[in-house]
Amino acid sequence: MTTRMEAIVTAPTKTVYGDRPSHKHKCLVGLHDWECNSPYCEVLEIECPDHGGPVPFVQGREPWRGRN
């Protein structure tokens, strides 16, 4: 009997919105770069959202301003 393994591929979490300039973060878990254009980033070496890191805040959807 032969078993067949199938990989489930999910799209990476979207972290670039609109046409704001973007910057690169270094994922400490997956050891890869990921782009983001949130104006609120302070740390560039942090886990990406796909590896358990926080999802960057999007300008215009700041939760502290009552927006989602």
N, CA, C and O atoms as a Tripos MOL2 file, in Angstrom:
@<TRIPOS>MOLECULE
protein
  272   271    68     0     0
PROTEIN
NO_CHARGES

@<TRIPOS>ATOM
      1 N           0.8400   -1.1730    0.0000 N.3       1 MET1
      2 CA          0.0000    0.0000    0.0000 C.3       1 MET1
      3 C           0.8890    1.2420    0.0000 C.2       1 MET1
      4 O           1.8680    1.3130    0.7420 O.2       1 MET1
      5 N           0.5470    2.1980   -0.8190 N.am      2 THR2
      6 CA          1.2880    3.4400   -0.9250 C.3       2 THR2
      7 C           0.4880    4.5600   -0.2820 C.2       2 THR2
      8 O          -0.7090    4.7040   -0.5310 O.2       2 THR2
      9 N           1.1540    5.3460    0.5390 N.am      3 THR3
     10 CA          0.4730    6.4970    1.1340 C.3       3 THR3
     11 C           0.9190    7.7540    0.4080 C.2       3 THR3
     12 O           2.0700    7.8860   -0.0070 O.2       3 THR3
     13 N           0.0050    8.6420    0.2740 N.am      4 ARG4
     14 CA          0.2840    9.8840   -0.4320 C.3       4 ARG4
     15 C           0.1380   11.0490    0.5370 C.2       4 ARG4
     16 O          -0.8790   11.1950    1.2150 O.2       4 ARG4
     17 N           1.1570   11.8570    0.5860 N.am      5 MET5
     18 CA          1.1060   13.0210    1.4640 C.3       5 MET5
     19 C           0.8340   14.2580    0.6260 C.2       5 MET5
     20 O           1.4450   14.4590   -0.4240 O.2       5 MET5
     21 N          -0.0660   15.0620    1.0890 N.am      6 GLU6
     22 CA         -0.3790   16.3040    0.3960 C.3       6 GLU6
     23 C          -0.0540   17.4720    1.3140 C.2       6 GLU6
     24 O          -0.3600   17.4470    2.5060 O.2       6 GLU6
     25 N           0.5500   18.4630    0.7580 N.am      7 ALA7
     26 CA          0.8800   19.6570    1.5310 C.3       7 ALA7
     27 C          -0.2310   20.6810    1.3940 C.2       7 ALA7
     28 O          -0.7560   20.9170    0.3060 O.2       7 ALA7
     29 N          -0.5690   21.2680    2.4940 N.am      8 ILE8
     30 CA         -1.5420   22.3550    2.4800 C.3       8 ILE8
     31 C          -0.7500   23.6530    2.4580 C.2       8 ILE8
     32 O           0.0180   23.9350    3.3770 O.2       8 ILE8
     33 N          -0.9360   24.4260    1.4280 N.am      9 VAL9
     34 CA         -0.2090   25.6770    1.2670 C.3       9 VAL9
     35 C          -1.1650   26.8250    1.5340 C.2       9 VAL9
     36 O          -2.2280   26.9250    0.9210 O.2       9 VAL9
     37 N          -0.7720   27.6820    2.4510 N.am     10 THR10
     38 CA         -1.6010   28.8500    2.7340 C.3      10 THR10
     39 C          -0.8560   30.0980    2.2830 C.2      10 THR10
     40 O           0.3730   30.1570    2.3220 O.2      10 THR10
     41 N          -1.6030   31.0660    1.8660 N.am     11 ALA11
     42 CA         -1.0060   32.3300    1.4240 C.3      11 ALA11
     43 C          -0.4690   33.0690    2.6370 C.2      11 ALA11
     44 O          -1.0790   33.0240    3.7050 O.2      11 ALA11
     45 N           0.6600   33.7480    2.4900 N.am     12 PRO12
     46 CA          1.1910   34.5200    3.6200 C.3      12 PRO12
     47 C           0.2460   35.6600    3.9910 C.2      12 PRO12
     48 O          -0.4950   36.1710    3.1520 O.2      12 PRO12
     49 N           0.2900   36.0410    5.2460 N.am     13 THR13
     50 CA         -0.5380   37.1420    5.7180 C.3      13 THR13
     51 C          -0.1490   38.4310    4.9980 C.2      13 THR13
     52 O           1.0330   38.7530    4.8720 O.2      13 THR13
     53 N          -1.1580   39.1640    4.5290 N.am     14 LYS14
     54 CA         -0.8920   40.4090    3.8160 C.3      14 LYS14
     55 C          -0.4220   41.4660    4.8080 C.2      14 LYS14
     56 O          -1.1010   41.7380    5.7990 O.2      14 LYS14
     57 N           0.7400   42.0610    4.5430 N.am     15 THR15
     58 CA          1.2910   43.0670    5.4460 C.3      15 THR15
     59 C           1.6340   44.3770    4.7380 C.2      15 THR15
     60 O           2.1670   45.2900    5.3670 O.2      15 THR15
     61 N           1.3400   44.4850    3.4460 N.am     16 VAL16
     62 CA          1.5450   45.7290    2.7070 C.3      16 VAL16
     63 C           0.1920   46.1680    2.1590 C.2      16 VAL16
     64 O          -0.4440   45.4440    1.3930 O.2      16 VAL16
     65 N          -0.2370   47.3580    2.5600 N.am     17 TYR17
     66 CA         -1.5290   47.8970    2.1370 C.3      17 TYR17
     67 C          -1.3200   49.2540    1.4830 C.2      17 TYR17
     68 O          -0.5780   50.0850    2.0060 O.2      17 TYR17
     69 N          -1.9540   49.4860    0.3670 N.am     18 GLY18
     70 CA         -1.8620   50.7810   -0.2890 C.3      18 GLY18
     71 C          -0.5020   51.0330   -0.9060 C.2      18 GLY18
     72 O           0.2460   50.1000   -1.2030 O.2      18 GLY18
     73 N          -0.1920   52.3020   -1.0950 N.am     19 ASP19
     74 CA          1.0500   52.6460   -1.7840 C.3      19 ASP19
     75 C           2.0570   53.3550   -0.8800 C.2      19 ASP19
     76 O           2.9660   54.0240   -1.3710 O.2      19 ASP19
     77 N           1.9010   53.2150    0.4220 N.am     20 ARG20
     78 CA          2.8980   53.7760    1.3470 C.3      20 ARG20
     79 C           4.2390   53.0880    1.1370 C.2      20 ARG20
     80 O           4.2690   51.9310    0.7190 O.2      20 ARG20
     81 N           5.3470   53.7660    1.4150 N.am     21 PRO21
     82 CA          6.6550   53.1090    1.3220 C.3      21 PRO21
     83 C           6.7260   51.9360    2.2960 C.2      21 PRO21
     84 O           6.1920   52.0020    3.4030 O.2      21 PRO21
     85 N           7.3880   50.8700    1.8750 N.am     22 SER22
     86 CA          7.4850   49.6940    2.7370 C.3      22 SER22
     87 C           8.9060   49.5350    3.2640 C.2      22 SER22
     88 O           9.8430   50.1690    2.7770 O.2      22 SER22
     89 N           9.0430   48.6870    4.2570 N.am     23 HIS23
     90 CA         10.3410   48.3680    4.8440 C.3      23 HIS23
     91 C          10.3840   46.8630    5.0910 C.2      23 HIS23
     92 O           9.3510   46.1950    5.0310 O.2      23 HIS23
     93 N          11.5570   46.3310    5.3650 N.am     24 LYS24
     94 CA         11.7000   44.8880    5.5730 C.3      24 LYS24
     95 C          11.9660   44.5710    7.0310 C.2      24 LYS24
     96 O          12.7400   45.2450    7.7110 O.2      24 LYS24
     97 N          11.3010   43.5220    7.4870 N.am     25 HIS25
     98 CA         11.5330   42.9520    8.8030 C.3      25 HIS25
     99 C          12.2920   41.6430    8.6140 C.2      25 HIS25
    100 O          12.2680   41.0610    7.5300 O.2      25 HIS25
    101 N          12.9580   41.1840    9.6550 N.am     26 LYS26
    102 CA         13.6490   39.8980    9.6500 C.3      26 LYS26
    103 C          12.9100   38.9830   10.6140 C.2      26 LYS26
    104 O          12.8680   39.2490   11.8150 O.2      26 LYS26
    105 N          12.3200   37.8930   10.0870 N.am     27 CYS27
    106 CA         11.5940   36.9370   10.9210 C.3      27 CYS27
    107 C          12.6040   36.0950   11.6990 C.2      27 CYS27
    108 O          13.4880   35.4760   11.1060 O.2      27 CYS27
    109 N          12.4720   36.0710   13.0260 N.am     28 LEU28
    110 CA         13.4010   35.3440   13.8710 C.3      28 LEU28
    111 C          13.0940   33.8510   13.9450 C.2      28 LEU28
    112 O          13.9320   33.0720   14.3980 O.2      28 LEU28
    113 N          11.9100   33.4460   13.5080 N.am     29 VAL29
    114 CA         11.5460   32.0330   13.5340 C.3      29 VAL29
    115 C          11.8190   31.3870   12.1800 C.2      29 VAL29
    116 O          12.5110   30.3720   12.1070 O.2      29 VAL29
    117 N          11.2850   31.9610   11.1190 N.am     30 GLY30
    118 CA         11.4450   31.3960    9.7850 C.3      30 GLY30
    119 C          12.7330   31.8210    9.0960 C.2      30 GLY30
    120 O          13.0550   31.3260    8.0160 O.2      30 GLY30
    121 N          13.4740   32.7420    9.7190 N.am     31 LEU31
    122 CA         14.7400   33.2340    9.1790 C.3      31 LEU31
    123 C          14.6090   33.7210    7.7400 C.2      31 LEU31
    124 O          15.3940   33.3480    6.8680 O.2      31 LEU31
    125 N          13.6050   34.5590    7.5090 N.am     32 HIS32
    126 CA         13.3790   35.1540    6.1940 C.3      32 HIS32
    127 C          12.9900   36.6080    6.3780 C.2      32 HIS32
    128 O          12.6590   37.0320    7.4860 O.2      32 HIS32
    129 N          13.0290   37.3660    5.3080 N.am     33 ASP33
    130 CA         12.5980   38.7600    5.3340 C.3      33 ASP33
    131 C          11.1230   38.8380    4.9810 C.2      33 ASP33
    132 O          10.6250   38.0320    4.1950 O.2      33 ASP33
    133 N          10.4330   39.7940    5.5520 N.am     34 TRP34
    134 CA          9.0410   40.0440    5.1840 C.3      34 TRP34
    135 C           8.8110   41.5480    5.1510 C.2      34 TRP34
    136 O           9.3350   42.2970    5.9750 O.2      34 TRP34
    137 N           8.0040   41.9730    4.1630 N.am     35 GLU35
    138 CA          7.7510   43.3940    3.9440 C.3      35 GLU35
    139 C           6.5220   43.8710    4.7010 C.2      35 GLU35
    140 O           5.5860   43.1140    4.9590 O.2      35 GLU35
    141 N           6.5570   45.1290    5.0420 N.am     36 CYS36
    142 CA          5.4760   45.7570    5.7820 C.3      36 CYS36
    143 C           5.5050   47.2480    5.4560 C.2      36 CYS36
    144 O           6.5660   47.7940    5.1540 O.2      36 CYS36
    145 N           4.3610   47.9040    5.5130 N.am     37 ASN37
    146 CA          4.3710   49.3540    5.3330 C.3      37 ASN37
    147 C           3.5790   50.0730    6.4210 C.2      37 ASN37
    148 O           3.0230   51.1470    6.1950 O.2      37 ASN37
    149 N           3.5380   49.4660    7.5960 N.am     38 SER38
    150 CA          2.9100   50.1290    8.7260 C.3      38 SER38
    151 C           3.8230   51.2420    9.2260 C.2      38 SER38
    152 O           5.0280   51.0310    9.3630 O.2      38 SER38
    153 N           3.2730   52.4210    9.4990 N.am     39 PRO39
    154 CA          4.1060   53.5060   10.0190 C.3      39 PRO39
    155 C           4.3880   53.3570   11.5190 C.2      39 PRO39
    156 O           5.0700   54.2000   12.1010 O.2      39 PRO39
    157 N           3.8760   52.3070   12.1440 N.am     40 TYR40
    158 CA          3.9820   52.1470   13.5860 C.3      40 TYR40
    159 C           5.0200   51.1180   14.0280 C.2      40 TYR40
    160 O           5.0810   50.7980   15.2160 O.2      40 TYR40
    161 N           5.8290   50.5940   13.1270 N.am     41 CYS41
    162 CA          6.8270   49.5870   13.4860 C.3      41 CYS41
    163 C           8.0050   50.2300   14.2130 C.2      41 CYS41
    164 O           8.5130   51.2700   13.7950 O.2      41 CYS41
    165 N           8.4230   49.6100   15.2840 N.am     42 GLU42
    166 CA          9.5980   50.0660   16.0110 C.3      42 GLU42
    167 C          10.7080   49.0180   15.9960 C.2      42 GLU42
    168 O          11.8850   49.3540   16.1270 O.2      42 GLU42
    169 N          10.3320   47.7490   15.8360 N.am     43 VAL43
    170 CA         11.2940   46.6510   15.8540 C.3      43 VAL43
    171 C          11.2900   45.9860   14.4850 C.2      43 VAL43
    172 O          10.2340   45.5910   13.9910 O.2      43 VAL43
    173 N          12.4600   45.8590   13.8700 N.am     44 LEU44
    174 CA         12.5310   45.2420   12.5450 C.3      44 LEU44
    175 C          12.9170   43.7710   12.6010 C.2      44 LEU44
    176 O          12.7280   43.0580   11.6150 O.2      44 LEU44
    177 N          13.4490   43.2960   13.7160 N.am     45 GLU45
    178 CA         13.7520   41.8740   13.8770 C.3      45 GLU45
    179 C          12.7100   41.2800   14.8020 C.2      45 GLU45
    180 O          12.8440   41.3120   16.0250 O.2      45 GLU45
    181 N          11.6510   40.7290   14.1820 N.am     46 ILE46
    182 CA         10.5050   40.1970   14.9220 C.3      46 ILE46
    183 C           9.8390   39.1180   14.0840 C.2      46 ILE46
    184 O           9.9310   39.1330   12.8570 O.2      46 ILE46
    185 N           9.1650   38.1810   14.7480 N.am     47 GLU47
    186 CA          8.4680   37.1130   14.0300 C.3      47 GLU47
    187 C           7.4090   37.6990   13.1030 C.2      47 GLU47
    188 O           6.7360   38.6710   13.4490 O.2      47 GLU47
    189 N           7.2680   37.1040   11.9290 N.am     48 CYS48
    190 CA          6.2200   37.5340   11.0030 C.3      48 CYS48
    191 C           4.8730   37.0110   11.5140 C.2      48 CYS48
    192 O           4.8470   36.0970   12.3380 O.2      48 CYS48
    193 N           3.7700   37.5670   11.0470 N.am     49 PRO49
    194 CA          2.4600   37.0990   11.4920 C.3      49 PRO49
    195 C           2.2320   35.6070   11.2160 C.2      49 PRO49
    196 O           1.4940   34.9520   11.9520 O.2      49 PRO49
    197 N           2.8530   35.0690   10.1730 N.am     50 ASP50
    198 CA          2.6770   33.6460    9.8590 C.3      50 ASP50
    199 C           3.4200   32.7360   10.8250 C.2      50 ASP50
    200 O           3.1330   31.5410   10.8960 O.2      50 ASP50
    201 N           4.3720   33.2890   11.5710 N.am     51 HIS51
    202 CA          5.1260   32.5120   12.5540 C.3      51 HIS51
    203 C           4.8240   32.9640   13.9800 C.2      51 HIS51
    204 O           5.6540   32.7920   14.8730 O.2      51 HIS51
    205 N           3.6420   33.5400   14.2000 N.am     52 GLY52
    206 CA          3.2010   33.8890   15.5440 C.3      52 GLY52
    207 C           3.4490   35.3200   15.9700 C.2      52 GLY52
    208 O           3.1200   35.6850   17.0980 O.2      52 GLY52
    209 N           4.0170   36.1390   15.1060 N.am     53 GLY53
    210 CA          4.2500   37.5420   15.4400 C.3      53 GLY53
    211 C           2.9760   38.3640   15.3020 C.2      53 GLY53
    212 O           1.9910   37.8940   14.7320 O.2      53 GLY53
    213 N           2.9900   39.5740   15.8140 N.am     54 PRO54
    214 CA          1.7960   40.4230   15.7240 C.3      54 PRO54
    215 C           1.5580   40.9240   14.3010 C.2      54 PRO54
    216 O           2.4970   41.1380   13.5340 O.2      54 PRO54
    217 N           0.2950   41.1020   13.9740 N.am     55 VAL55
    218 CA         -0.0690   41.6800   12.6700 C.3      55 VAL55
    219 C           0.1500   43.1860   12.7710 C.2      55 VAL55
    220 O          -0.3500   43.8150   13.7040 O.2      55 VAL55
    221 N           0.8820   43.7740   11.8370 N.am     56 PRO56
    222 CA          1.1480   45.2150   11.9060 C.3      56 PRO56
    223 C          -0.1320   46.0490   11.8050 C.2      56 PRO56
    224 O          -1.0870   45.6590   11.1330 O.2      56 PRO56
    225 N          -0.1390   47.1880   12.4750 N.am     57 PHE57
    226 CA         -1.2700   48.1010   12.3840 C.3      57 PHE57
    227 C          -1.2670   48.7720   11.0220 C.2      57 PHE57
    228 O          -0.2130   49.1370   10.5010 O.2      57 PHE57
    229 N          -2.4480   48.9310   10.4530 N.am     58 VAL58
    230 CA         -2.6010   49.5680    9.1470 C.3      58 VAL58
    231 C          -3.0380   51.0090    9.3720 C.2      58 VAL58
    232 O          -3.9750   51.2710   10.1270 O.2      58 VAL58
    233 N          -2.3570   51.9390    8.7150 N.am     59 GLN59
    234 CA         -2.7380   53.3400    8.8480 C.3      59 GLN59
    235 C          -4.1590   53.5250    8.3340 C.2      59 GLN59
    236 O          -4.4930   53.0990    7.2290 O.2      59 GLN59
    237 N          -4.9790   54.1570    9.1410 N.am     60 GLY60
    238 CA         -6.3880   54.3440    8.8110 C.3      60 GLY60
    239 C          -7.2900   53.3270    9.4930 C.2      60 GLY60
    240 O          -8.5100   53.4870    9.4920 O.2      60 GLY60
    241 N          -6.7020   52.2700   10.0820 N.am     61 ARG61
    242 CA         -7.4770   51.2610   10.8120 C.3      61 ARG61
    243 C          -6.9300   51.0630   12.2220 C.2      61 ARG61
    244 O          -6.9330   49.9450   12.7390 O.2      61 ARG61
    245 N          -6.4670   52.1330   12.8400 N.am     62 GLU62
    246 CA         -5.8750   52.0470   14.1610 C.3      62 GLU62
    247 C          -6.9470   51.7390   15.2070 C.2      62 GLU62
    248 O          -7.9170   52.4880   15.3260 O.2      62 GLU62
    249 N          -6.7910   50.6500   15.9680 N.am     63 PRO63
    250 CA         -7.8140   50.2900   16.9450 C.3      63 PRO63
    251 C          -7.9530   51.3100   18.0790 C.2      63 PRO63
    252 O          -9.0350   51.4410   18.6500 O.2      63 PRO63
    253 N          -6.8860   52.0290   18.4130 N.am     64 TRP64
    254 CA         -6.9720   53.0170   19.4760 C.3      64 TRP64
    255 C          -7.7350   54.2590   19.0450 C.2      64 TRP64
    256 O          -8.0440   55.1200   19.8700 O.2      64 TRP64
    257 N          -8.0400   54.3540   17.7560 N.am     65 ARG65
    258 CA         -8.8740   55.4540   17.2540 C.3      65 ARG65
    259 C         -10.2970   54.9890   16.9510 C.2      65 ARG65
    260 O         -11.0800   55.7190   16.3430 O.2      65 ARG65
    261 N         -10.6230   53.7770   17.3780 N.am     66 GLY66
    262 CA        -11.9750   53.2470   17.1790 C.3      66 GLY66
    263 C         -12.2020   52.7130   15.7850 C.2      66 GLY66
    264 O         -13.3480   52.6190   15.3450 O.2      66 GLY66
    265 N         -11.1440   52.3590   15.0770 N.am     67 ARG67
    266 CA        -11.2650   51.8380   13.7090 C.3      67 ARG67
    267 C         -10.7920   50.3910   13.6700 C.2      67 ARG67
    268 O          -9.9310   49.9880   14.4520 O.2      67 ARG67
    269 N         -11.3520   49.6310   12.7720 N.am     68 ASN68
    270 CA        -10.9320   48.2320   12.6110 C.3      68 ASN68
    271 C         -10.5060   47.9770   11.2180 C.2      68 ASN68
    272 O         -10.1180   46.8570   10.8860 O.2      68 ASN68
@<TRIPOS>BOND
     1     1     2 1
     2     2     3 1
     3     3     4 2
     4     3     5 am
     5     5     6 1
     6     6     7 1
     7     7     8 2
     8     7     9 am
     9     9    10 1
    10    10    11 1
    11    11    12 2
    12    11    13 am
    13    13    14 1
    14    14    15 1
    15    15    16 2
    16    15    17 am
    17    17    18 1
    18    18    19 1
    19    19    20 2
    20    19    21 am
    21    21    22 1
    22    22    23 1
    23    23    24 2
    24    23    25 am
    25    25    26 1
    26    26    27 1
    27    27    28 2
    28    27    29 am
    29    29    30 1
    30    30    31 1
    31    31    32 2
    32    31    33 am
    33    33    34 1
    34    34    35 1
    35    35    36 2
    36    35    37 am
    37    37    38 1
    38    38    39 1
    39    39    40 2
    40    39    41 am
    41    41    42 1
    42    42    43 1
    43    43    44 2
    44    43    45 am
    45    45    46 1
    46    46    47 1
    47    47    48 2
    48    47    49 am
    49    49    50 1
    50    50    51 1
    51    51    52 2
    52    51    53 am
    53    53    54 1
    54    54    55 1
    55    55    56 2
    56    55    57 am
    57    57    58 1
    58    58    59 1
    59    59    60 2
    60    59    61 am
    61    61    62 1
    62    62    63 1
    63    63    64 2
    64    63    65 am
    65    65    66 1
    66    66    67 1
    67    67    68 2
    68    67    69 am
    69    69    70 1
    70    70    71 1
    71    71    72 2
    72    71    73 am
    73    73    74 1
    74    74    75 1
    75    75    76 2
    76    75    77 am
    77    77    78 1
    78    78    79 1
    79    79    80 2
    80    79    81 am
    81    81    82 1
    82    82    83 1
    83    83    84 2
    84    83    85 am
    85    85    86 1
    86    86    87 1
    87    87    88 2
    88    87    89 am
    89    89    90 1
    90    90    91 1
    91    91    92 2
    92    91    93 am
    93    93    94 1
    94    94    95 1
    95    95    96 2
    96    95    97 am
    97    97    98 1
    98    98    99 1
    99    99   100 2
   100    99   101 am
   101   101   102 1
   102   102   103 1
   103   103   104 2
   104   103   105 am
   105   105   106 1
   106   106   107 1
   107   107   108 2
   108   107   109 am
   109   109   110 1
   110   110   111 1
   111   111   112 2
   112   111   113 am
   113   113   114 1
   114   114   115 1
   115   115   116 2
   116   115   117 am
   117   117   118 1
   118   118   119 1
   119   119   120 2
   120   119   121 am
   121   121   122 1
   122   122   123 1
   123   123   124 2
   124   123   125 am
   125   125   126 1
   126   126   127 1
   127   127   128 2
   128   127   129 am
   129   129   130 1
   130   130   131 1
   131   131   132 2
   132   131   133 am
   133   133   134 1
   134   134   135 1
   135   135   136 2
   136   135   137 am
   137   137   138 1
   138   138   139 1
   139   139   140 2
   140   139   141 am
   141   141   142 1
   142   142   143 1
   143   143   144 2
   144   143   145 am
   145   145   146 1
   146   146   147 1
   147   147   148 2
   148   147   149 am
   149   149   150 1
   150   150   151 1
   151   151   152 2
   152   151   153 am
   153   153   154 1
   154   154   155 1
   155   155   156 2
   156   155   157 am
   157   157   158 1
   158   158   159 1
   159   159   160 2
   160   159   161 am
   161   161   162 1
   162   162   163 1
   163   163   164 2
   164   163   165 am
   165   165   166 1
   166   166   167 1
   167   167   168 2
   168   167   169 am
   169   169   170 1
   170   170   171 1
   171   171   172 2
   172   171   173 am
   173   173   174 1
   174   174   175 1
   175   175   176 2
   176   175   177 am
   177   177   178 1
   178   178   179 1
   179   179   180 2
   180   179   181 am
   181   181   182 1
   182   182   183 1
   183   183   184 2
   184   183   185 am
   185   185   186 1
   186   186   187 1
   187   187   188 2
   188   187   189 am
   189   189   190 1
   190   190   191 1
   191   191   192 2
   192   191   193 am
   193   193   194 1
   194   194   195 1
   195   195   196 2
   196   195   197 am
   197   197   198 1
   198   198   199 1
   199   199   200 2
   200   199   201 am
   201   201   202 1
   202   202   203 1
   203   203   204 2
   204   203   205 am
   205   205   206 1
   206   206   207 1
   207   207   208 2
   208   207   209 am
   209   209   210 1
   210   210   211 1
   211   211   212 2
   212   211   213 am
   213   213   214 1
   214   214   215 1
   215   215   216 2
   216   215   217 am
   217   217   218 1
   218   218   219 1
   219   219   220 2
   220   219   221 am
   221   221   222 1
   222   222   223 1
   223   223   224 2
   224   223   225 am
   225   225   226 1
   226   226   227 1
   227   227   228 2
   228   227   229 am
   229   229   230 1
   230   230   231 1
   231   231   232 2
   232   231   233 am
   233   233   234 1
   234   234   235 1
   235   235   236 2
   236   235   237 am
   237   237   238 1
   238   238   239 1
   239   239   240 2
   240   239   241 am
   241   241   242 1
   242   242   243 1
   243   243   244 2
   244   243   245 am
   245   245   246 1
   246   246   247 1
   247   247   248 2
   248   247   249 am
   249   249   250 1
   250   250   251 1
   251   251   252 2
   252   251   253 am
   253   253   254 1
   254   254   255 1
   255   255   256 2
   256   255   257 am
   257   257   258 1
   258   258   259 1
   259   259   260 2
   260   259   261 am
   261   261   262 1
   262   262   263 1
   263   263   264 2
   264   263   265 am
   265   265   266 1
   266   266   267 1
   267   267   268 2
   268   267   269 am
   269   269   270 1
   270   270   271 1
   271   271   272 2
@<TRIPOS>SUBSTRUCTURE
     1 MET1         2 RESIDUE 1 A MET
     2 THR2         6 RESIDUE 1 A THR
     3 THR3        10 RESIDUE 1 A THR
     4 ARG4        14 RESIDUE 1 A ARG
     5 MET5        18 RESIDUE 1 A MET
     6 GLU6        22 RESIDUE 1 A GLU
     7 ALA7        26 RESIDUE 1 A ALA
     8 ILE8        30 RESIDUE 1 A ILE
     9 VAL9        34 RESIDUE 1 A VAL
    10 THR10       38 RESIDUE 1 A THR
    11 ALA11       42 RESIDUE 1 A ALA
    12 PRO12       46 RESIDUE 1 A PRO
    13 THR13       50 RESIDUE 1 A THR
    14 LYS14       54 RESIDUE 1 A LYS
    15 THR15       58 RESIDUE 1 A THR
    16 VAL16       62 RESIDUE 1 A VAL
    17 TYR17       66 RESIDUE 1 A TYR
    18 GLY18       70 RESIDUE 1 A GLY
    19 ASP19       74 RESIDUE 1 A ASP
    20 ARG20       78 RESIDUE 1 A ARG
    21 PRO21       82 RESIDUE 1 A PRO
    22 SER22       86 RESIDUE 1 A SER
    23 HIS23       90 RESIDUE 1 A HIS
    24 LYS24       94 RESIDUE 1 A LYS
    25 HIS25       98 RESIDUE 1 A HIS
    26 LYS26      102 RESIDUE 1 A LYS
    27 CYS27      106 RESIDUE 1 A CYS
    28 LEU28      110 RESIDUE 1 A LEU
    29 VAL29      114 RESIDUE 1 A VAL
    30 GLY30      118 RESIDUE 1 A GLY
    31 LEU31      122 RESIDUE 1 A LEU
    32 HIS32      126 RESIDUE 1 A HIS
    33 ASP33      130 RESIDUE 1 A ASP
    34 TRP34      134 RESIDUE 1 A TRP
    35 GLU35      138 RESIDUE 1 A GLU
    36 CYS36      142 RESIDUE 1 A CYS
    37 ASN37      146 RESIDUE 1 A ASN
    38 SER38      150 RESIDUE 1 A SER
    39 PRO39      154 RESIDUE 1 A PRO
    40 TYR40      158 RESIDUE 1 A TYR
    41 CYS41      162 RESIDUE 1 A CYS
    42 GLU42      166 RESIDUE 1 A GLU
    43 VAL43      170 RESIDUE 1 A VAL
    44 LEU44      174 RESIDUE 1 A LEU
    45 GLU45      178 RESIDUE 1 A GLU
    46 ILE46      182 RESIDUE 1 A ILE
    47 GLU47      186 RESIDUE 1 A GLU
    48 CYS48      190 RESIDUE 1 A CYS
    49 PRO49      194 RESIDUE 1 A PRO
    50 ASP50      198 RESIDUE 1 A ASP
    51 HIS51      202 RESIDUE 1 A HIS
    52 GLY52      206 RESIDUE 1 A GLY
    53 GLY53      210 RESIDUE 1 A GLY
    54 PRO54      214 RESIDUE 1 A PRO
    55 VAL55      218 RESIDUE 1 A VAL
    56 PRO56      222 RESIDUE 1 A PRO
    57 PHE57      226 RESIDUE 1 A PHE
    58 VAL58      230 RESIDUE 1 A VAL
    59 GLN59      234 RESIDUE 1 A GLN
    60 GLY60      238 RESIDUE 1 A GLY
    61 ARG61      242 RESIDUE 1 A ARG
    62 GLU62      246 RESIDUE 1 A GLU
    63 PRO63      250 RESIDUE 1 A PRO
    64 TRP64      254 RESIDUE 1 A TRP
    65 ARG65      258 RESIDUE 1 A ARG
    66 GLY66      262 RESIDUE 1 A GLY
    67 ARG67      266 RESIDUE 1 A ARG
    68 ASN68      270 RESIDUE 1 A ASN
